[in-house]
Amino acid sequence: MLLVLAGLVSQQEISSSNSTLPSAKVEESVADRETTKTQVSQLANANNRFGFNLFSQIQTNEPAENIAISPNSIAIALAMARRGTNGETLAEMTTALELDSLDSSSIDANYLKLIETLQNADPNVKLAIANSLWVDQDFTLKEEFINDAKQFYLAEVSNLDFGDSQAVNIINQWVAKNTNDKIPQIVDSLSAEDVLYLINAIYFKGSWSNKFDPEATTEAPFYSDPDSSQPHQMMNQQGDYRYYENDRFQAVRIPYGKKQELGMYIFLPQETSDLQTFNQQLNLNNWQEWLSQMRSRPGNITIPRFELEYESDLQDVLSALGIKSLFSASQADFSAMSDQKVAVDRIKHKTVIEVNEEGTEAAAVTSIGIRVTSVEPENIPFKMNVNRPFFFAIRDDITNSILFIGNLVEPSL
């Protein structure tokens, strides 16, 4: 039997009543908002730094493969689990998530603000973030942990009989619903030792601010490596774009929506370099420097239509980043979550991205299973033909949050 303890909490509109406050309180409210904005920006940068660290580990193991992850999805799922930890497990997760320099008392509240801000999309962009806790009916979570998951992560909390053959279907139906059916499944099976699943789902659908003309799409070669190519549908467009070029790569931003607050960033290594070399230079400091160099310029861009699906178990890469005790039956400390001894058995992440003339549709799911233990002149038009492996990112420029990042080595669609 499914017992829903709390429905999915949606973002609520909060009306302002500053006009009725004394002037001193108005000033304090403005100051508080500025503080919150700063803290959310710091949290977004922490998520981005963690995301680049994670991506570096993954692409080192898969240098010639298509990769796509959502740093936000993974960070939010881990942060929700972090709320239930203490001791060494808490310390490891805090460090790996790059949260050490942040005010520990406001981290979870700032995740709430970040989620709410990201979901405040313009009419041409849909961005939905959903969290859920799926609890075996014979396992007891502490009330404070449940309340915090609801309050700070807007989590839906459900009790399930994990021994019921329909339990897997129920969880996967939630995943499919919250990714608009882009990801129909994240859980394959439940074992007798499984007691809890923490799941984050992110769904993004954005129309280009200036859509590509389908009649301008032509078949042209895409070079997965310098010595081999395959014909592929390549989209073409002219316009003004934020652009940057150096001797290592070309970079362009293609905006979404009317407000153009979100955009896809494409980094194309020069023909004298390659994607692996670019990835070795990819970190938050370089990323911020490269973006600061981008300027509006007229140009012509050719990019592939593509569809990318990527799935990964993250235990090894997270362990390499220092999260070790989380997976240890003897060392994991989830005492803030439950009085029972538990450890994380597996962390799965799945991302699906489709890019076409209309825009981009993308979804990502992170599942944490817990079980009991046993510079160019700006007026000169540029030309950028993305016909070889490249790096891409979808970023919200208001919070600076990177929603998706990936390598495309061989497109399909």
N, C-alpha and C positions, 0 to 999 in steps of 0.2 A: 504494500500500500504506500502511496506517495503522500507524504505530509508536507505541505508547503508552509514553512515557518514565516517566510516573508517573500512577498512578490518582488520583482525587479523594480528597483527604485529609479524613476526617471528624473532627469534634471527638472527642477522646478524654478519658475520665474519668481524672483523675490523683488517685491516693489520697494521703492526707495521712499523713506519718510524724512529725509534730511531737512526738508523745508520747515519742519516743525521743531527741529532741534535748536537749542541755543548755539550761537556761533562757535563757541569754544569746542563743543562736541562735534560740530560739522568739520572743523579743522582736524580734530582727532580722528574722525572717520576717514577723511582723505589720507591722512598719514598712515592709518591702518591699511588702507587699500594699497598704498604705495609699497608698504612693507610686504604685504601679501604678494604683490606683483613681483617684487624682487625675489622673494622666497620661491615662488613658482618657477621663475626663470632659472634660479640656482638648481632647483630640482630637475628641470628639463635638461640642463647641462650635465648634471650627474647621470641621468638616464642615457644621454648621448654618449658620454665618456664610457659608461658601462657597455653600451651597444657597440661602439667601435672596438673595445677590448674583446667582446664576445665574437664579433665578426672576424677579427684578426685570427682568433683561435680556429674558427670554423674554416675560413678560406685557406689557412695554412695546411689543413688536412685535406681540403678539396680544391686545389688550385686551378683545376681545369674543368670545374663543374659549375652549372647554374646554381646560384644560391640566392635565397630571399628570406629575410627575417624581419620581424617587427620588434625593435628594441623596446618600444613602449609596452607591447603585450607581455613580453618576458619580464620586464622590470616590474610591471604592476602585479603580475601573478606572484613573483618572488617577494615583493613588498607585502602583499597580503599574507603570504606564509610567514614572513619575517615577524609579523605582529604576534605570532604565536610562539616565538622562540625566546630563549634566555641564554645567558652564559656564553660559552665559546661559539655556539651556533649563531647566536645573535651578532656577535662581534665579527665573525667571518662574513656573514651576509651583508652587514653594514659596510664593511670595507670593500667587498667585491662589487656592491651596487654603487660605490663611490659616494656614500652618504656620510662619511666620517666628518666632513667639514660643515655639515648642516646642523641646524638646531634640532636635536633629537626629539624634543617635545612637540615639534610642529611638522615633522616629516609626513605623518599619515594625513593630517589635515590638509597639507599642501598637495598630496596626491589627489584628494577630493577636488581641490580647486583646479588642478591640472586637468582632471577628467572633465569637469564642468566646462572649462574654457575650451578644450579641444572639441567638445561636442557643439559648441556655438558656431556652427558652420553657416556659410552664406547659402542663398537659395539653390545654387548650382552644385553644392557639395554636401554629401551626406557622410557624416562620420559618427559612428555609434560605437560605444565602448561598454561592454557588459561583463560582469564578474559573477561567479557562482561558486557555492560550496555544496558539494554533494556528500552527505554524511550517511554512513551505514547505520541502520536503526539500532544496532547493538553497541554503537560507539558514542561516547558522550563528550561534547565540546563544552568548554567553559563559557558561561554566559557572557563574560566580558569580551572574549574573543569574537563571539557571534555578533555582539552589538557593534564592536569596532569594525568588523567586516561590512556590516550594513551601513554604518554611519560614514566611514571614510572611503570605502570602495564600492558603495552602492550595490553590494552583493546580494544576490538571491540565494537563500539558504534552504536546502531541501533535504529531508530524510528519505532514504531509500532502503529497501531490503536488497543488499548487494547479492544475496543468494537467489534472487528472482531473475529469471532469464530475460525479463523485460527491462531490467535496470540499465543495461548498456544502451538499449534503444532510447530510453527516456533521456539519458545524458546527451546522446548524440543528436536527438531531436532538438534539444536546447541549443547545441552548437550550430546546427543547420539553420535554425530560426535566426540566431544572432549574427550569422554571416551571410544572410540572404541566400542560403543554400550553396554558397561557394565552397564551403567545407562541410560535407555531410557527416563526417565521422572523425573523432579524435581518440575515442576509447575503443579498443578492440575487444577486450574481455575484462572481467573482474574476477580476481582470485579470492579464496577464502580469507587471505590475510589483509586484503584491501579494506580500509576503513574510511578514507576521505579522498575526494578529488577537489582540487582548487583549479578553476578554469577561468581564463580571461579570453574574451573574443573581441576583436576589433574588425569593424567593417567600414570600408571607405569606397565611395563612388563619387568621382569628380569629373565634371565636364571641363574640357579645356576652355580657357577664356576665349580663345580663337580656335575653333575646331578645324581639323585638317579636312581638306576637300577630298572625298573618296576618289574623285576622278583624277586626282594628282598622284594617287598611289599606284606605283608600278612595280613590276618584278625586276629585281636587281640582285647581284651577288652579295652575300654576307659571308665574310671570311672568318670562320671560327678559328682558323690558324692561317699564317701567311701563305701556306702552300695548298690550301683547300678551301673551296667555297661551295655554297649551295644557293640556288635562287630563292629569294624571299620577298614578301610583300613589304615594300618600303614606302613610308608616308613622307610627303614633302610639303614644306610651307615656308613662306617668307614673312618677315615682320620685324618688330623690334623686341629684343630679348636681353635679359641680363646675361652677360657673357664675360668669360675670362679665358685667356690663353697664355701658356708659357711653353718652354721647350720640352715639357714632359706630357702635357695634355691640353685638350680643349674642354671647356665646361660651359654649359648653358642651363638656364632655368626656364621651364615651360610652365606658365601659371594655370591654375584652375579657378573657375568660378568668376562671378562678377567682381568680388572684392580683391581677387588675386592674392589672397593671404596664404594660400597653400600652393606649392609648386613641386614639380618633378625636376630634380637636378641630375643632369647626365654628364659624366666625366669620361671622355674618350681619350685613352692614351695615344700619343703620337705614334706614327708608323715606326719610328726609330726606338720605341719603347714597347711595353706590353702591360697587360692588366695586373699580372703578378707583381711587377715592379711598382705600379701605382698603389696596390694594396699595402705594400710594405711601408708606404709613406702616409697611410691613412690613419689619422688620429684626430682627437678633438681640436687640438691646437692648430694643426695644419688646416683642418676643415674650416675653422673659423677664419683663419687668415685667407684662404682661397675665396670664401664667400665675400669677405670684405673687399676683395679686389674686383668683384664682378661689377660691370657697368652696363648701362643700356646702350645697345648697338643694333643697327639694322643687320640682318643676315638671312641666310637661307639654311634651313636645317632639314636633314633627311634622317628619319629614325625608323626602325623596324616596328611593324605590328608584332606583338608577341604575347604569349601566354606562358606563365611560369608557375609551376607548382613545386614546392619544396617542403620536405618533412625531415625532422632531425630529433634524435634523443640527445638531450643536453647535459647529461650527467658528467661525461668526461671533460667537456669544455668548461663547465662550471667548476669542476674540481681543479682544473688547471688555473682558474682565476682565484682559487683559494677557498672555495666553498666545499669543504670536505666532510665535516662532521654531520652535515645535513643528511648524508646518505649512510651514516654508520649506525648500526643497531645499538652499539654500546655508547656512542658519543653524542648522538643527536639529542638536543634539549628542546623539546616542545612543551615545556612545563607551563607556558602561558596559554597553551591551547587546550591541553587535556592532562588529566592525572595519570592516564595510561602511557606506557612507554611506546613511542612510535618513531619512525624514521621515513624519509622520502625514498620511495622505491624507484620512481622514474619521473622524468620531466620531458614531456613531448611538446614540440612546437611545429606548427604547420602553417604555411603561408601560400596563398594563391593570388596571383596578380595577372590582370589582363589589360593590355594597352592597345587601343585602336584609335580610329579617326575621331570618335566622339569624346574620348577621355580615358580614364583609368578606373577599373574596378578592382579592389583588392580586399583581402580578408586574411586575418591571422588568428590562430588560436594557440594558447599555451596551456598545457594541462600538467598539473603537479599531482602525482599519485602518492598518497601516504599510506603506509601499511604498518600494522603492528609488527614488532620484531619478534621475531623470535630474535702682362699689360700691353694692349694694342691701341692705336688711335681710335677714338670712339666713333668717328664719323665715317670710317671705312667699313663697308659691308664685309661680314665674314661668311665663310662657307663651312658647314660642319656636316660631314657625311658619316653617320654612325653605322658603318658597315663592317665592324669588327668588334670583338669583345669589349664591354664597357661596364662601368660602375654606375648605379643609379640610386637615388634616394628620394623619398617623398617627405617633405618637411612642412610643418606649420610655422610660418615666419613670425607669428605673433608671440608664441611661447618658445620658439626655436626648437620645438620637439621634432625629432626625426621619427616618423611613423613607420617607414619601411626603408630598408636598405638591401642592396643585392648586387651580385655579379651576373650579367647575362653573357654567356659564352656562346650558346647556340640557341637562337630563338625558334619558337614553334608557334604556328597559328595559320 
